[in-house]
Amino acid sequence: MRKFKEAISSWSLEELRALEEDIKNGGKESRKALWEKIQDSENNGKFCAICFKELEYNDRSFTLFFGPSDFKKKASFCAIDCLEYFMNHLKELDNERKIKN
Ligand SMILES: [Zn+2]
């Protein structure tokens, strides 16, 4: 957590108070920010989520955001085929959930 100390050393008192307040309330905002940062840092967006082809900056790739509005997931695809495959998978998962409930 040394890095954390370093990071917050540049924060204003106002920002520190906001973090303290968030932690007191269960840390919902902090956890969300952390999760989003991890999502960004992972290979998400750099590789196709289906075939793992490395995506070039100028590829005509697709990025999909899904999930509840306060907890978005992100996936990138090299082509419509891969995107379609993923959508079908989501559809199957959704149907399974409907059957269970
Ligand atoms: Zn692909």
Residues whose N, C-alpha, C, O or C-beta is under 5 A from the ligand:
A	BS01	ZN	C48 I50 C51 K53 F77 C78 A79 C82
